[in-house]
Amino acid sequence: MPPEQAPSYETAQPTKRPIAGIVGTVVIFALAAALLFRMVLGGGSVAPTPEFMPTTTNLASMQFSDDKPVVAIVTADWCPPCQALKKNALTDERVVEFLASEAQAVMIDGTDTGAASETLQQLGVRVFPSTVVVRNGKPVATLEGNMSADRYLAWLEGQL
């Protein structure tokens, strides 16, 4: 009598498709590279500094009067949120008029963090963009990041 054979429980092996895996990997890397490129270059455009606002890397080199607080707006060319702040909130007519009448606004160019390091340290800047209100040579209020013109103006009005 022949021995009984155990039933076979073989599972179906998935069909290997190496080309599909390679293509999927290439697509993922291409998307990641495109996102990184856009993030680093901010869409390829550097927003202009508002005309009424001088630009420097060294706040100590600027002359300010004592009658109005200084508002130092710290941005960098490589920073997409900085470019958005310059294109949106800092071009809003209400923000421009408020800064021109109530403060001495200055743009701190943090593109070369080495050249601006003394000013960044003096202002306590940790994030780009940052808006710092300075009274009597000391930072008294800091706003970090990009936001709508309405929120930016409300913050400025609360500080000045």
C-alpha positions as CSV (number, residue, x, y, z in Angstrom):
1,M,0.0,0.0,0.0
2,P,1.5,3.3,-1.0
3,P,2.0,5.9,1.6
4,E,-0.5,8.7,1.6
5,Q,0.7,11.9,0.2
6,A,0.1,15.1,2.1
7,P,-2.0,17.6,0.3
8,S,0.0,20.4,-1.4
9,Y,-0.5,23.9,0.0
10,E,1.7,25.8,-2.3
11,T,1.0,29.5,-2.5
12,A,1.0,31.4,-5.7
13,Q,4.2,33.4,-6.1
14,P,3.7,37.0,-7.1
15,T,4.9,37.7,-10.6
16,K,8.0,39.8,-10.5
17,R,8.0,42.9,-12.5
18,P,11.4,44.6,-12.1
19,I,10.7,47.2,-14.7
20,A,7.7,48.5,-12.8
21,G,9.7,48.7,-9.6
22,I,12.5,50.7,-11.3
23,V,10.0,53.0,-13.0
24,G,8.2,53.6,-9.7
25,T,11.5,54.4,-7.9
26,V,12.5,56.8,-10.7
27,V,9.2,58.6,-10.5
28,I,9.4,59.0,-6.7
29,F,12.9,60.4,-6.9
30,A,12.0,62.8,-9.7
31,L,9.0,64.1,-7.7
32,A,11.2,64.5,-4.6
33,A,13.9,66.3,-6.6
34,A,11.3,68.7,-8.1
35,L,9.8,69.5,-4.7
36,L,13.3,70.0,-3.2
37,F,14.3,72.3,-6.2
38,R,11.1,74.3,-5.7
39,M,11.6,74.6,-2.0
40,V,15.2,75.7,-2.3
41,L,14.6,78.2,-5.1
42,G,11.2,79.3,-4.0
43,G,9.8,79.0,-7.5
44,G,12.7,80.8,-9.0
45,S,11.8,84.3,-8.2
46,V,13.2,86.7,-5.6
47,A,10.7,89.3,-4.5
48,P,11.9,92.9,-4.5
49,T,12.4,94.7,-1.2
50,P,9.7,97.4,-0.7
51,E,11.0,100.8,-2.0
52,F,10.6,102.7,1.2
53,M,12.7,100.2,3.2
54,P,16.6,100.2,3.2
55,T,18.4,96.9,3.1
56,T,21.5,95.9,5.2
57,T,23.2,92.9,6.7
58,N,24.6,95.1,9.6
59,L,21.9,96.8,11.7
60,A,24.6,98.6,13.7
61,S,25.7,100.4,10.6
62,M,22.3,102.1,10.2
63,Q,21.3,105.5,11.7
64,F,17.9,105.7,13.3
65,S,16.1,108.4,15.2
66,D,14.7,107.9,18.7
67,D,11.2,109.0,17.9
68,K,9.9,105.7,16.3
69,P,10.7,102.1,17.0
70,V,12.8,100.1,14.4
71,V,11.1,97.2,12.7
72,A,13.7,94.9,11.3
73,I,12.4,92.4,8.8
74,V,14.8,89.5,8.3
75,T,14.6,87.6,5.0
76,A,16.8,85.6,2.7
77,D,16.7,85.1,-1.1
78,W,16.8,81.3,-0.6
79,C,13.8,81.3,1.7
80,P,10.4,80.7,0.0
81,P,8.3,81.9,3.0
82,C,10.5,85.1,3.0
83,Q,9.6,85.7,-0.7
84,A,5.9,85.1,0.1
85,L,6.0,87.7,2.9
86,K,7.7,90.2,0.6
87,K,5.2,89.5,-2.2
88,N,2.1,89.5,-0.1
89,A,2.1,91.2,3.3
90,L,4.9,93.7,2.6
91,T,3.2,94.9,-0.6
92,D,-0.2,95.4,1.1
93,E,-0.9,99.1,1.0
94,R,-2.2,99.1,4.6
95,V,1.0,97.4,5.9
96,V,3.3,99.7,3.8
97,E,1.4,102.9,5.1
98,F,1.5,101.7,8.7
99,L,5.2,100.8,8.6
100,A,6.0,104.1,6.9
101,S,4.1,106.2,9.4
102,E,4.6,104.3,12.7
103,A,8.1,102.8,12.5
104,Q,11.5,102.9,10.9
105,A,11.5,99.8,8.8
106,V,14.6,98.1,7.6
107,M,15.1,94.9,5.7
108,I,17.9,92.6,7.0
109,D,19.3,90.5,4.2
110,G,20.1,87.1,5.8
111,T,20.9,85.5,2.4
112,D,24.6,85.2,3.5
113,T,24.2,84.2,7.1
114,G,27.9,84.7,7.7
115,A,27.8,88.4,6.7
116,A,24.6,89.0,8.7
117,S,25.6,86.8,11.7
118,E,26.2,89.7,14.1
119,T,22.8,91.3,13.4
120,L,21.0,87.9,13.4
121,Q,22.5,87.2,16.8
122,Q,21.8,90.7,18.1
123,L,18.1,90.4,17.1
124,G,17.8,86.8,18.4
125,V,16.7,85.5,14.9
126,R,16.1,81.8,14.8
127,V,13.7,81.5,11.9
128,F,13.4,83.1,8.4
129,P,11.5,85.3,7.9
130,S,11.4,87.1,11.2
131,T,10.1,90.6,12.1
132,V,11.7,92.2,15.1
133,V,10.6,95.4,16.9
134,V,13.6,97.2,18.3
135,R,13.4,99.9,20.9
136,N,16.5,101.6,22.4
137,G,18.7,99.2,20.6
138,K,17.1,96.1,22.1
139,P,14.6,93.6,20.5
140,V,11.3,93.8,22.3
141,A,9.0,91.7,20.2
142,T,9.5,89.0,17.5
143,L,7.2,87.5,14.9
144,E,8.4,84.4,13.1
145,G,7.2,83.1,9.7
146,N,5.0,84.3,6.9
147,M,1.4,85.2,7.3
148,S,-1.5,87.1,5.7
149,A,-1.4,90.9,5.5
150,D,-4.3,91.1,7.9
151,R,-2.5,89.0,10.6
152,Y,0.8,90.8,10.0
153,L,-0.8,94.2,10.3
154,A,-2.7,93.2,13.4
155,W,0.6,92.0,15.0
156,L,2.4,95.2,14.1
157,E,-0.5,97.4,15.4
158,G,-0.3,95.5,18.7
159,Q,3.4,96.0,19.0
160,L,3.8,99.6,17.9
